[in-house]
Amino acid sequence: MHAVLRRLTRGNGFYIGDIFHTAARRFPHTTVELDRPPHHAPELGTRLTVAEIAAHVDELAARLWSAGVRPTERVALYKSDNFDIALLACAVSRVGAVPALLSPALDGRTATVLLERLGKPWLLTDGETLAERLRGAPLADTTRTVLLATDNVGPADAEHVGTLVPLAAHAGAPRPDPVRLHPRQPSLITHSSGTTGIPKLAVQTPEAGWHRLVPQRVVSWPIREKEKAALCMTFVHSRFYQGLAMFLSHGNPLVIAVDPDPARIGPLFRRTRPGYVETHPNTYVDWEELADAPGEPLAGVKVFGATFDAMHPRTIQRLLGASRRRLPVFVQFYGQSEIGPMAGRWYTRRSAHKADGRCVGLPLPGFISMRVVDGAGRRLGRGRTGHLEVRSRTRILTYLGEDERYREQLRDGWWRVGDMGRLSRLGLLHLMDREVDRIDTVDSNLAAEDVLMGRLEELREVVVVAGPDGEAVPIVATRGDRPLDRARWQEATRDLPQLAAVRQLRHDDLPRTSTRKIQRPELVRMLREEADRAGRTGGTPTSTSDEETVIA
């Protein structure tokens, strides 16, 4: 066992530019299957070996070097959603530059703010993003040079760009030697989910990334080389690259999906039959319908993995019930961009029906120290709810351009997570709410949401937020956007804390982040604007009928 741990924990830095090359040295023929070809190189198709991907990353790195990109320089990557975001990010890292990954889900205004914070970086993008999201943005002032991953750009799209350099113009350039930055230097910039406004730019280091990866590799060791792993998550979050490294280093074949739509995922999984599946918690809710889908697309899944947020118990139960493996498990990690995974637990079919959606498991022993404190920073005893703080070697270096904001969350080496929770007598972590989302009249918004999701299977999403007068307002979306059955709603909420009138939104109208989280502050803003309009017109704050209540 000790030899296994030494092998899994070897090294002192996690470099995304090395992911495919390291795997290619041991498992060159391992396959990576995509649900669509890369935008910048459709000729590569959808089925590649790790060795072929490593060679292509080298080719992209050569083009970047030939274009002038050098070590420690920042390269903002903001383009249409596709796996080639990861290929380009690895190539940027391969030449020692620092990829700054901006989600395709960000609007152009937000992306422009982040470009300004990055301090005139190189911008690596595509014609579609230039023409649509960045049209009119002052790129000549906010970027050093615009690098074009694809060649589909016209003169009208480039008016505001400044210097525009197609990477294709540097095809066949000599391949430079790979560059590794110091383990404590900035090597990757990602951003927070943006649930509370403009996302924060999180500066990652190789050393912190390595400490995050170790416990995940240990957990995944039992399925090494045995199971095909399917990943369907944002390509701009550090977790995706950790997932790549984790499975490629074990020799597991990969399936990588861009589109999370169950109508597309079902046929993909029926054909590829993955044994490990990982996606965002909110996407798993959508995938509940795959449990009854033709051809049983989840039948071969041995392990379901989830990070980012706590999972609804109903979703865990349905997914495990869809597997035809003898002992499938659902592994859940709780974490955040600034720290990585902080706590974890697992469920089986036998234990899933007893799942407590607020319990996210045990703080990772040997990697994470956790405490609960009151508003003054005094440690609270077991069972008492307060602010969560952690101490670890996995913390980011800073928030780029907001160092003071970063330091405000530190106290004697302890990092204020931003969540409220408690530690049980056995040391298990129970999440209650985000600090900014607390409602005085409700013990836990998240717990109420878990109860409602469990009682009403027609709900696709439910969010409890503070209304204009501090009241708890439930906002729901249903499967197929069908009208909510009011009698069932009244029965489901009979023993819950006082809730205001339910509001229904179309599922696609719910504001979300790149990891599919609901932007609760945006819903609060919508409710306040609705109340202001009603106050000005003397009308009621909502538009209602016997069938449904919607936010206008």
C-alpha positions in Angstrom: 0.0 0.0 0.0 2.8 2.4 0.8 4.4 1.7 -2.5 1.1 2.6 -4.3 0.8 5.9 -2.3 4.4 6.8 -3.2 3.7 6.2 -6.9 0.5 8.2 -6.8 2.0 11.2 -5.0 5.3 11.4 -6.8 6.2 14.9 -8.0 5.8 18.4 -6.6 3.9 20.3 -9.4 0.9 19.9 -11.5 1.4 21.3 -15.1 -1.4 21.1 -17.5 1.0 21.3 -20.4 2.4 17.9 -19.4 -1.0 16.0 -19.0 -1.1 14.3 -22.4 2.7 13.9 -22.7 3.0 12.1 -19.3 0.2 9.8 -20.2 1.6 9.1 -23.7 4.8 7.8 -22.3 3.0 5.0 -20.4 -0.3 4.6 -22.3 0.2 6.0 -25.9 -2.7 4.0 -27.4 -5.3 5.0 -24.8 -8.3 6.5 -26.7 -10.0 9.8 -26.1 -13.5 9.9 -27.8 -15.2 13.3 -28.4 -18.8 14.1 -29.0 -17.7 16.7 -31.7 -14.5 17.5 -33.5 -12.3 20.3 -32.3 -13.3 23.7 -33.8 -9.8 24.7 -34.9 -8.9 21.3 -36.4 -12.1 19.4 -37.5 -9.9 17.1 -39.5 -8.7 15.4 -36.3 -12.2 13.8 -36.0 -13.7 12.5 -32.8 -11.5 9.5 -31.9 -7.9 10.1 -31.0 -5.1 8.4 -29.1 -3.3 10.1 -26.2 -0.1 10.1 -28.3 -1.9 11.8 -31.2 -3.2 14.5 -28.8 0.2 15.1 -27.3 1.7 15.6 -30.8 -1.1 18.0 -31.7 -0.5 20.0 -28.4 3.2 20.2 -29.5 2.1 21.6 -32.9 -0.1 24.2 -31.2 2.7 25.1 -28.8 5.1 25.6 -31.7 2.6 28.0 -33.4 2.2 30.0 -30.2 6.0 30.3 -29.7 6.4 31.3 -33.4 3.7 34.0 -32.9 5.7 35.4 -30.0 4.2 34.0 -26.8 6.9 33.6 -24.1 7.1 32.1 -20.6 5.2 33.8 -17.7 3.1 35.9 -20.2 -0.7 35.7 -19.8 -2.8 34.3 -22.5 -6.6 34.8 -22.1 -8.5 31.9 -23.7 -12.1 33.0 -24.6 -13.7 31.1 -27.4 -16.7 29.0 -28.4 -17.3 25.9 -26.2 -15.3 22.9 -27.4 -12.7 20.5 -26.2 -10.1 22.5 -28.1 -10.2 25.0 -25.2 -8.3 22.3 -23.3 -5.9 21.5 -26.2 -5.1 25.2 -26.6 -4.7 25.7 -22.8 -2.3 22.8 -22.6 -0.3 24.3 -25.5 -0.1 27.7 -23.8 1.2 26.0 -20.6 3.6 23.9 -22.7 5.6 27.0 -23.7 5.6 28.3 -20.1 3.0 30.9 -20.6 0.0 31.3 -18.2 -3.4 30.4 -19.6 -6.3 32.5 -18.3 -9.4 30.5 -18.9 -12.6 32.6 -19.5 -15.8 30.7 -19.8 -17.7 30.7 -23.1 -20.8 31.3 -20.9 -19.5 34.8 -20.0 -21.0 37.7 -21.8 -18.7 40.0 -23.7 -19.0 42.8 -21.1 -17.9 40.6 -18.3 -15.1 39.1 -20.4 -13.9 42.6 -21.2 -13.7 43.5 -17.5 -11.6 40.3 -16.9 -9.3 41.1 -19.8 -8.6 44.5 -18.2 -7.8 42.8 -14.9 -5.4 40.5 -16.7 -3.3 43.5 -17.8 -3.2 43.4 -21.6 -2.8 39.7 -22.1 -2.6 37.9 -25.4 -6.2 36.9 -26.4 -6.7 33.5 -27.9 -10.2 33.3 -29.5 -12.1 32.4 -32.6 -14.1 34.3 -35.3 -17.5 33.5 -33.8 -16.6 34.9 -30.5 -15.0 38.0 -32.1 -18.1 38.6 -34.2 -20.7 38.0 -31.6 -19.6 38.4 -28.0 -16.7 40.8 -28.5 -18.1 43.0 -31.2 -17.3 46.5 -30.4 -15.1 45.6 -27.4 -11.9 47.8 -27.1 -9.6 44.8 -27.7 -6.9 47.1 -29.1 -6.7 48.7 -25.7 -7.3 45.7 -23.5 -5.1 43.0 -25.2 -1.6 42.8 -26.5 -2.4 40.8 -29.6 -5.4 38.7 -30.7 -4.5 35.2 -31.7 -7.1 33.5 -33.8 -7.6 29.7 -33.3 -9.8 29.4 -36.4 -9.7 31.2 -39.7 -13.4 32.1 -40.0 -13.1 35.9 -39.4 -13.8 38.7 -41.9 -12.6 42.3 -42.1 -15.8 43.6 -40.4 -15.1 41.5 -37.4 -11.6 42.8 -36.9 -12.2 46.6 -36.9 -11.8 46.9 -33.1 -9.2 44.2 -32.7 -5.9 45.8 -33.3 -3.2 43.2 -34.2 -4.8 40.0 -35.4 -2.6 36.9 -35.8 -4.1 33.6 -37.1 -2.4 30.6 -35.6 -2.7 28.8 -38.9 -0.1 31.2 -40.3 2.5 29.6 -38.1 1.7 26.0 -39.0 4.7 23.8 -39.2 6.9 26.1 -37.0 9.8 24.4 -35.2 8.8 22.8 -31.9 10.4 24.5 -28.9 11.4 22.6 -25.8 8.7 22.5 -23.1 9.1 25.1 -20.3 8.2 24.4 -16.6 7.7 27.3 -14.3 8.6 27.2 -10.7 6.1 25.2 -8.6 5.1 28.3 -6.7 4.8 30.6 -9.7 1.4 31.4 -11.3 0.8 28.8 -13.9 -3.0 28.8 -14.5 -5.7 31.4 -14.0 -9.3 30.3 -13.7 -12.3 32.3 -12.4 -14.9 31.8 -9.7 -18.4 30.9 -10.7 -19.6 34.5 -10.6 -22.7 33.6 -8.6 -22.4 37.0 -6.8 -21.4 39.2 -9.7 -18.2 39.7 -11.7 -16.1 36.5 -11.3 -12.9 36.7 -9.4 -9.7 35.6 -11.2 -8.1 32.8 -9.2 -4.3 32.5 -9.6 -3.3 28.8 -9.4 0.2 27.4 -8.9 1.7 24.0 -9.8 2.4 23.1 -6.2 -1.2 23.8 -5.0 -2.5 21.9 -8.0 -0.4 18.9 -7.1 -1.7 18.8 -3.6 -5.3 18.9 -4.9 -4.6 16.1 -7.3 -3.2 13.6 -4.8 -6.3 12.7 -2.9 -8.3 12.4 -6.1 -5.7 10.0 -7.6 -5.8 7.9 -4.5 -9.6 7.6 -4.6 -9.6 6.7 -8.3 -6.9 4.1 -8.0 -9.3 1.1 -7.7 -10.7 1.7 -11.2 -7.4 2.3 -13.0 -7.3 0.9 -16.5 -10.6 -0.9 -15.9 -13.3 1.6 -16.7 -13.9 4.1 -19.5 -14.3 7.5 -17.9 -16.8 10.1 -19.3 -16.3 13.8 -18.4 -18.9 16.4 -19.3 -18.0 19.7 -17.5 -16.7 23.1 -18.3 -13.2 23.2 -19.9 -12.3 26.4 -18.0 -12.4 25.0 -14.5 -9.3 23.5 -12.9 -11.3 20.3 -12.0 -11.5 19.3 -15.6 -7.7 19.3 -16.0 -7.3 17.4 -12.7 -9.9 14.8 -14.0 -7.9 14.5 -17.3 -4.6 13.9 -15.4 -6.2 11.6 -12.9 -7.6 9.1 -15.5 -5.0 9.5 -18.2 -2.3 8.7 -15.7 -4.2 5.5 -14.8 -4.6 4.5 -18.5 -8.4 4.8 -18.5 -10.0 5.5 -21.9 -11.9 8.8 -22.0 -15.2 10.1 -23.4 -15.4 13.9 -23.4 -18.7 15.6 -24.1 -19.4 19.3 -24.8 -23.2 19.1 -24.9 -24.9 18.0 -21.6 -28.4 17.7 -23.2 -29.8 14.3 -22.1 -31.1 13.8 -25.7 -27.4 13.8 -26.9 -25.8 12.3 -23.8 -28.1 9.2 -23.9 -27.0 8.0 -27.4 -23.4 8.8 -26.6 -23.4 6.7 -23.4 -25.3 3.9 -25.1 -22.6 3.7 -27.7 -19.5 4.1 -25.4 -20.8 2.5 -22.2 -18.7 4.5 -19.6 -17.9 2.9 -16.2 -17.1 6.3 -14.6 -19.2 9.4 -15.2 -18.6 13.0 -13.9 -20.5 16.2 -14.6 -21.8 19.2 -12.7 -24.4 18.6 -9.9 -27.1 20.6 -11.7 -26.5 18.6 -14.9 -26.9 15.4 -13.0 -30.5 16.6 -12.2 -31.2 16.9 -15.9 -29.7 13.4 -16.4 -32.2 11.9 -14.1 -34.4 11.3 -17.1 -31.6 9.0 -18.5 -32.6 6.5 -15.7 -35.6 5.5 -17.8 -34.2 6.2 -21.3 -34.2 3.6 -24.0 -31.1 1.4 -24.2 -30.2 2.1 -20.5 -27.4 4.6 -21.1 -26.3 4.6 -17.5 -26.4 0.8 -17.1 -22.7 0.3 -17.2 -21.7 3.0 -14.8 -19.7 1.7 -11.8 -18.9 5.1 -10.3 -20.7 8.5 -10.5 -18.4 11.4 -9.5 -19.5 14.9 -8.5 -17.6 18.0 -7.3 -18.4 21.7 -7.0 -21.7 21.5 -5.0 -23.7 19.2 -2.8 -26.1 16.9 -4.6 -29.8 16.5 -4.1 -30.5 13.0 -2.5 -33.3 12.3 -5.1 -30.7 12.7 -7.9 -28.2 10.3 -6.2 -30.9 7.7 -5.7 -32.2 7.8 -9.3 -28.7 7.6 -10.8 -27.6 4.7 -8.7 -30.9 3.0 -9.5 -30.2 3.3 -13.2 -26.9 1.4 -13.0 -26.9 -2.4 -13.7 -23.5 -2.9 -12.1 -23.4 -5.0 -8.9 -22.2 -2.4 -6.5 -22.3 1.1 -8.1 -21.2 4.0 -5.9 -21.7 7.8 -6.0 -18.6 9.7 -4.9 -19.2 13.3 -3.9 -16.6 16.0 -3.3 -17.3 19.4 -1.9 -14.9 22.1 -3.0 -14.4 25.5 -4.5 -12.1 27.2 -7.0 -9.9 28.8 -4.4 -9.2 25.6 -2.4 -10.1 22.6 -4.5 -11.7 19.5 -2.9 -12.3 20.0 0.8 -14.6 17.1 1.9 -16.0 14.0 0.4 -18.2 10.9 0.9 -19.7 8.1 -1.1 -23.1 6.4 -1.4 -24.3 3.0 -2.5 -27.8 1.9 -3.4 -28.2 0.8 0.2 -27.2 4.1 1.8 -28.6 6.5 -0.8 -32.2 6.5 0.5 -30.8 7.7 3.8 -28.7 10.5 2.1 -28.7 13.8 3.9 -28.2 16.4 1.1 -26.6 18.8 3.6 -23.9 16.3 4.6 -21.0 16.5 2.2 -18.7 14.1 4.1 -15.4 14.2 6.0 -12.8 17.0 5.5 -10.0 15.3 3.6 -7.7 14.0 6.3 -4.0 14.9 5.8 -4.9 17.6 3.3 -7.6 19.9 4.8 -7.9 21.3 8.3 -11.4 22.8 8.9 -13.0 24.8 11.7 -16.3 26.5 12.3 -16.2 30.0 13.7 -18.6 32.7 14.8 -18.7 36.3 13.4 -15.8 37.3 15.5 -13.6 34.4 14.4 -14.0 32.4 17.6 -14.0 28.6 17.1 -17.4 27.0 17.7 -18.0 23.5 19.1 -19.3 20.5 17.2 -22.9 20.7 16.1 -23.0 24.6 16.1 -23.5 26.4 12.8 -21.1 29.1 11.8 -18.6 30.3 9.1 -16.4 27.6 7.6 -12.7 28.2 7.5 -9.9 25.9 6.2 -6.2 25.6 6.3 -4.4 23.7 3.5 -1.6 23.7 0.9 -4.1 23.7 -1.9 -5.1 27.4 -1.7 -4.7 29.8 -4.7 -2.0 32.4 -4.7 -4.4 35.4 -4.9 -7.2 37.0 -6.8 -5.6 38.8 -9.8 -6.2 42.5 -9.5 -8.0 42.1 -6.2 -5.3 41.1 -3.7 -6.9 43.1 -0.9 -10.2 41.2 -1.4 -8.2 37.9 -1.2 -6.5 38.9 2.0 -9.8 39.9 3.6 -10.7 36.2 3.5 -7.5 35.1 5.4 -7.0 35.1 9.1 -3.8 33.6 10.5 -3.5 31.2 7.6 -7.2 30.2 7.8 -9.3 30.8 4.6 -12.9 31.9 5.0 -14.8 29.7 2.5 -17.9 31.8 2.3 -20.3 29.0 3.3 -22.2 28.4 6.6 -22.1 25.0 8.1 -21.4 22.8 11.1 -19.3 19.7 12.0 -21.1 16.8 13.5 -19.9 14.8 16.5 -18.2 12.4 14.1 -16.6 15.3 12.2 -18.8 15.2 9.2 -19.4 18.5 7.4 -23.0 19.7 7.0 -23.5 22.7 4.7 -26.3 25.1 5.4 -26.1 28.1 3.0 -23.8 30.6 1.4 -23.1 33.5 3.7 -24.6 36.0 1.2 -27.7 33.9 0.7 -28.9 33.5 4.3 -32.5 34.3 5.1 -33.4 35.0 8.7 -36.8 33.1 8.6 -35.3 29.9 7.2 -32.7 27.7 8.9 -31.3 26.5 5.6 -32.4 27.4 2.1 -30.5 24.5 0.7 -32.2 22.0 3.1 -35.6 23.3 2.1 -34.7 22.9 -1.6 -33.6 19.3 -0.9 -36.9 18.5 0.7 -38.9 20.0 -2.2 -36.9 18.2 -4.8 -37.5 14.9 -3.0 -41.2 15.4 -2.7 -41.9 16.8 -6.1 -40.3 14.7 -8.9 -41.7 17.1 -11.5 -39.3 19.8 -10.3 -36.2 20.3 -12.4 -34.9 23.1 -10.2 -36.0 24.9 -7.0 -34.2 27.9 -5.5 -35.2 29.7 -2.3 -34.0 33.4 -2.3 -34.7 36.5 -0.3 -37.5 38.7 -1.6 -37.6 42.5 -1.5 -38.8 42.4 2.1 -36.5 39.6 3.3 -39.2 36.9 2.8 -38.2 33.5 1.5 -39.3 33.2 -2.1 -39.2 29.8 -3.8 -38.5 29.9 -7.6 -39.1 26.7 -9.5 -38.7 25.2 -13.0 -40.4 22.1 -14.0 -39.6 19.3 -16.4 -40.8 20.3 -19.8 -41.7 23.7 -18.3 -45.2 22.3 -17.5 -47.4 24.4 -15.2 -46.8 23.7 -11.5 -49.6 21.7 -9.8 -50.6 24.0 -7.0 -52.3 21.4 -4.9 -49.2 19.2 -4.9 -47.1 22.3 -4.1 -49.2 23.2 -1.1 -49.0 19.6 0.2 -45.2 19.5 -0.3 -44.7 22.7 1.7 -47.2 22.1 4.5 -44.5 21.6 7.2 -41.8 23.8 5.8 -40.9 27.3 7.2 -43.1 30.1 5.9 -42.5 30.6 2.2 -43.8 33.4 0.0 -45.9 32.6 -3.1 -44.0 30.3 -5.5 -42.7 31.8 -8.7 -42.2 29.7 -11.8 -39.6 30.3 -14.5 -38.8 28.5 -17.7 -35.7 26.4 -17.1 -33.7 28.1 -19.8 -34.4 31.5 -18.2 -32.7 30.7 -14.9 -29.5 32.6 -14.8 -26.5 30.3 -14.5 -22.8 30.2 -14.2 -20.3 28.2 -16.3 -20.6 25.3 -13.9 -24.5 25.4 -14.1 -24.9 27.0 -10.7 -27.9 29.2 -10.2 -27.0 32.9 -9.9 -29.0 33.6 -6.8 -28.2 37.3 -6.6 -29.5 37.7 -10.1 -32.8 36.2 -9.1 -32.9 38.5 -6.1 -32.3 41.5 -8.4 -35.1 40.3 -10.7 -37.5 40.1 -7.8 -36.6 43.6 -6.6 -37.0 45.0 -10.1 -40.4 43.3 -10.4 -41.5 44.9 -7.0 -40.3 48.3 -8.1 -42.3 48.1 -11.4 -45.4 47.0 -9.4 -44.9 49.9 -7.0 -44.6 52.4 -9.8 -47.7 51.1 -11.6 -49.8 50.3 -8.4 -50.1 46.7 -9.6 -49.3 43.4 -8.0 -45.7 42.2 -7.9 -46.4 39.1 -10.0 -48.3 38.0 -13.0 -50.6 35.2 -12.0 -53.1 32.8 -13.3 -54.8 29.6 -12.0 -52.0 27.6 -13.7 -48.8 29.3 -12.8 -46.9 32.3 -11.4 -44.0 33.6 -13.4 -41.4 36.3 -13.1 -42.0 38.7 -16.0 
